[in-house]
Amino acid sequence: MNMHSSGNTYETDSVVPFAPRAAAPSDEADQLDKAGQIILTLLHKAAGVAEENSRHALDTAQKLSHQLRAAEDRLAELEAEVELYRDKADRAEQWLHKVYTEIDERFIKRAQEKSRAVFGSPGRRA
C-alpha cells in the first residue's frame, strides 16, 4: 500500500506499527527496564565526561589567555626598554661626536697649527 503526501511517496509496508503488548511477561519488562537504566547511566556518564572535558578546555583556554596577556605586557615593557636604550645610545653617540669634535679642534688642529708655525708649511701665507 502506497500513501502520497505533498508529492512524496511513503511506503507503509516497511513501517512496523507500534502497539504495546497486552500482557508482556515479567522477564521482558525487567529486561526492558534494565536496558533503559543502563542507557540512562551511560548517558549520564557520557554527559559527565563531556562536561569535565569542557571544563578542562575552558580552564586551559583561560590559563593560556592569561599567559598570552602576560607575554603581551612583557613585550610592551621590553619594547619600551628598547626605545629607552635606543634614545640613550643616540644621546651617547651625540656626546661622542661633540667630544671628538672638541678634541679635534683643541688638540689636533692646534697641534697642526703650532707645527706649521714652528716648521713652516708650504701652503702657509706670509
Rosetta constraint file for C-alpha pairs under 8 A:
AtomPair CA 1 CA 11 HARMONIC 6.64 0.50
AtomPair CA 1 CA 12 HARMONIC 6.32 0.50
AtomPair CA 1 CA 13 HARMONIC 6.39 0.50
AtomPair CA 2 CA 9 HARMONIC 6.87 0.50
AtomPair CA 2 CA 10 HARMONIC 6.08 0.50
AtomPair CA 2 CA 11 HARMONIC 4.96 0.50
AtomPair CA 2 CA 12 HARMONIC 6.33 0.50
AtomPair CA 2 CA 13 HARMONIC 7.87 0.50
AtomPair CA 3 CA 9 HARMONIC 6.06 0.50
AtomPair CA 3 CA 10 HARMONIC 5.40 0.50
AtomPair CA 3 CA 11 HARMONIC 6.41 0.50
AtomPair CA 3 CA 12 HARMONIC 7.20 0.50
AtomPair CA 4 CA 8 HARMONIC 5.80 0.50
AtomPair CA 4 CA 9 HARMONIC 4.89 0.50
AtomPair CA 4 CA 10 HARMONIC 6.33 0.50
AtomPair CA 5 CA 9 HARMONIC 6.56 0.50
AtomPair CA 5 CA 10 HARMONIC 7.66 0.50
AtomPair CA 11 CA 15 HARMONIC 7.64 0.50
AtomPair CA 24 CA 28 HARMONIC 6.58 0.50
AtomPair CA 24 CA 29 HARMONIC 6.73 0.50
AtomPair CA 25 CA 29 HARMONIC 6.60 0.50
AtomPair CA 26 CA 30 HARMONIC 6.17 0.50
AtomPair CA 27 CA 31 HARMONIC 6.10 0.50
AtomPair CA 28 CA 32 HARMONIC 6.04 0.50
AtomPair CA 29 CA 33 HARMONIC 6.10 0.50
AtomPair CA 30 CA 34 HARMONIC 6.07 0.50
AtomPair CA 31 CA 35 HARMONIC 6.02 0.50
AtomPair CA 32 CA 36 HARMONIC 6.10 0.50
AtomPair CA 33 CA 37 HARMONIC 6.10 0.50
AtomPair CA 34 CA 38 HARMONIC 6.04 0.50
AtomPair CA 35 CA 39 HARMONIC 6.10 0.50
AtomPair CA 36 CA 40 HARMONIC 6.18 0.50
AtomPair CA 37 CA 41 HARMONIC 6.02 0.50
AtomPair CA 38 CA 42 HARMONIC 6.10 0.50
AtomPair CA 39 CA 43 HARMONIC 6.01 0.50
AtomPair CA 40 CA 44 HARMONIC 6.09 0.50
AtomPair CA 41 CA 45 HARMONIC 6.18 0.50
AtomPair CA 42 CA 46 HARMONIC 6.04 0.50
AtomPair CA 43 CA 47 HARMONIC 6.08 0.50
AtomPair CA 44 CA 48 HARMONIC 6.07 0.50
AtomPair CA 45 CA 49 HARMONIC 6.15 0.50
AtomPair CA 46 CA 50 HARMONIC 6.05 0.50
AtomPair CA 47 CA 51 HARMONIC 6.00 0.50
AtomPair CA 48 CA 52 HARMONIC 6.06 0.50
AtomPair CA 49 CA 53 HARMONIC 6.05 0.50
AtomPair CA 50 CA 54 HARMONIC 6.05 0.50
AtomPair CA 51 CA 55 HARMONIC 6.11 0.50
AtomPair CA 52 CA 56 HARMONIC 6.06 0.50
AtomPair CA 53 CA 57 HARMONIC 6.06 0.50
AtomPair CA 54 CA 58 HARMONIC 6.11 0.50
AtomPair CA 55 CA 59 HARMONIC 6.08 0.50
AtomPair CA 56 CA 60 HARMONIC 6.06 0.50
AtomPair CA 57 CA 61 HARMONIC 6.04 0.50
AtomPair CA 58 CA 62 HARMONIC 6.11 0.50
AtomPair CA 59 CA 63 HARMONIC 6.16 0.50
AtomPair CA 60 CA 64 HARMONIC 6.10 0.50
AtomPair CA 61 CA 65 HARMONIC 5.97 0.50
AtomPair CA 62 CA 66 HARMONIC 6.19 0.50
AtomPair CA 63 CA 67 HARMONIC 6.18 0.50
AtomPair CA 64 CA 68 HARMONIC 5.98 0.50
AtomPair CA 65 CA 69 HARMONIC 6.13 0.50
AtomPair CA 66 CA 70 HARMONIC 6.11 0.50
AtomPair CA 67 CA 71 HARMONIC 6.04 0.50
AtomPair CA 68 CA 72 HARMONIC 6.08 0.50
AtomPair CA 69 CA 73 HARMONIC 6.14 0.50
AtomPair CA 70 CA 74 HARMONIC 6.11 0.50
AtomPair CA 71 CA 75 HARMONIC 6.00 0.50
AtomPair CA 72 CA 76 HARMONIC 6.19 0.50
AtomPair CA 73 CA 77 HARMONIC 6.29 0.50
AtomPair CA 74 CA 78 HARMONIC 6.13 0.50
AtomPair CA 75 CA 79 HARMONIC 6.06 0.50
AtomPair CA 76 CA 80 HARMONIC 6.20 0.50
AtomPair CA 77 CA 81 HARMONIC 6.22 0.50
AtomPair CA 78 CA 82 HARMONIC 6.06 0.50
AtomPair CA 79 CA 83 HARMONIC 6.22 0.50
AtomPair CA 80 CA 84 HARMONIC 6.18 0.50
AtomPair CA 81 CA 85 HARMONIC 6.13 0.50
AtomPair CA 82 CA 86 HARMONIC 5.95 0.50
AtomPair CA 83 CA 87 HARMONIC 6.15 0.50
AtomPair CA 84 CA 88 HARMONIC 6.24 0.50
AtomPair CA 85 CA 89 HARMONIC 5.96 0.50
AtomPair CA 86 CA 90 HARMONIC 6.16 0.50
AtomPair CA 87 CA 91 HARMONIC 6.20 0.50
AtomPair CA 88 CA 92 HARMONIC 6.02 0.50
AtomPair CA 89 CA 93 HARMONIC 6.03 0.50
AtomPair CA 90 CA 94 HARMONIC 6.24 0.50
AtomPair CA 91 CA 95 HARMONIC 6.21 0.50
AtomPair CA 92 CA 96 HARMONIC 6.10 0.50
AtomPair CA 93 CA 97 HARMONIC 6.18 0.50
AtomPair CA 94 CA 98 HARMONIC 6.28 0.50
AtomPair CA 95 CA 99 HARMONIC 6.09 0.50
AtomPair CA 96 CA 100 HARMONIC 5.96 0.50
AtomPair CA 97 CA 101 HARMONIC 6.02 0.50
AtomPair CA 98 CA 102 HARMONIC 6.05 0.50
AtomPair CA 99 CA 103 HARMONIC 6.05 0.50
AtomPair CA 100 CA 104 HARMONIC 5.96 0.50
AtomPair CA 101 CA 105 HARMONIC 6.07 0.50
AtomPair CA 102 CA 106 HARMONIC 5.87 0.50
AtomPair CA 103 CA 107 HARMONIC 5.49 0.50
AtomPair CA 103 CA 108 HARMONIC 6.83 0.50
AtomPair CA 104 CA 108 HARMONIC 4.93 0.50
AtomPair CA 104 CA 109 HARMONIC 6.11 0.50
AtomPair CA 105 CA 109 HARMONIC 5.26 0.50
AtomPair CA 105 CA 110 HARMONIC 6.81 0.50
AtomPair CA 106 CA 110 HARMONIC 5.85 0.50
AtomPair CA 107 CA 111 HARMONIC 5.76 0.50
AtomPair CA 108 CA 112 HARMONIC 6.16 0.50
AtomPair CA 109 CA 113 HARMONIC 6.11 0.50
AtomPair CA 110 CA 114 HARMONIC 6.08 0.50
AtomPair CA 111 CA 115 HARMONIC 6.04 0.50
AtomPair CA 112 CA 116 HARMONIC 6.18 0.50
AtomPair CA 113 CA 117 HARMONIC 6.14 0.50
AtomPair CA 114 CA 118 HARMONIC 6.06 0.50
AtomPair CA 115 CA 119 HARMONIC 5.84 0.50
AtomPair CA 115 CA 120 HARMONIC 7.37 0.50
AtomPair CA 116 CA 120 HARMONIC 4.61 0.50
AtomPair CA 116 CA 121 HARMONIC 5.04 0.50
AtomPair CA 116 CA 124 HARMONIC 7.73 0.50
AtomPair CA 117 CA 121 HARMONIC 7.43 0.50
AtomPair CA 120 CA 124 HARMONIC 7.07 0.50
